[in-house]
Amino acid sequence: MKSQIKLWLFLFVALVTGGGLTSCSEDDELVNNGKPMVSYVRVTRPEASDSLIVKAGQSQMIAIMGQNLGQAREVWINDQQAVLVPTFITNTSIITRVPALLPTEINNKMRIVFANGEVLEHPFMVDVSEPVVSYLLSEYVPTGSVATIRGNYFYAPVKVTFTGGVEGVIENLEDDMIQVKVPEGAQPGPITVATNFGTTESEFWFRDNRNIILGFDNTTNGLWTGAGNIKESDPDITPVDNKFLRMNQKLGEWSWYELYVGPTTSDVALETRNIPAEAFTNPKNYSLKFEINTLELFSGASFLMYMGPGDMGTDRNTLRYTWTPNIDTKGQWETVTIPWEDFWKANGSFAYTPTGYGVSLFFSGPNAFTGNFALDNVRVVPNVNP
């Protein structure tokens, strides 16, 4: 064997010194003779550019480093195709994201297809994500009805467990959506989604009953307006949680309509005092939520929402959060989320007081519109579980 190697070396040296290699082809000047090659895969964060990886999670950005990669046209990881952006392809790198969809055939390989049809394979694994539970379409759903969970990585088989330890029946399943029938015994609290790849508890609460500040179930003593808008039932809307606030009104341009107004001297203060003190010291950590049910497109309106401990007769003229909705729930209840910090600052960053606050919900604006909706369970709740 050694003698054969010596012979080849001798012939090579002889050719070079004898002028046998008088010129170099274009390919000989290229790294790896112009053939594509993958040296390694790394993360794309500049501070971690030296972090080489052999696997990555779904949707994670990666940089494929190598040589002669400029003619890449497709990248496949297992049997899922990654998205390529031409400006992110150079001769020495390809930047792309690991496909979000779960592979059906797993070979733990990356396959790069080039313009000339050449295929290059490189070992690479996908770290399948545990479920991501983002929100409920409506956080209030009656027993026996179907709740819609939005998120990602909902790969069958999926199990949904409600607080109280009861499991719901899956009615429909997609990678980013679960429709589950609410079982008997489901209690207020987080829900848990489990797959073969992990278990995730929601940060939101199902039937969230924390810090209700406008539930419309108590007395209406002291209200300026709105007592007649509180309903126990309606021919077109099924209550989501006992009494609710109902509006069915056509308004012209620059109309002024008071939907619900209760000063600090009214019983509304008994509920608004439920806002936790921590929401004033760390407002970014909280959200204002409520359920809404629209029978027509709710759009073009300036829904002015005042809250505070001051003189409502003057303060609400300048201090209020303006919600300009564009929503049509088509007769179903849905949950609306507003950053509490935005709401609080728009109302003058009022100070915490344990005695409660006044509230004014009213409409005024340049556009004519029809308000045909119901609203319930206004609350201020933490964004994450303690």
Summary of the structure (lengths in Angstrom):
residues: 386
radius of gyration: 31.1
end to end distance: 70.7
largest distance: 109.3
contacts: 1163
relative contact order: 0.11
helix: 15%
strand: 41%
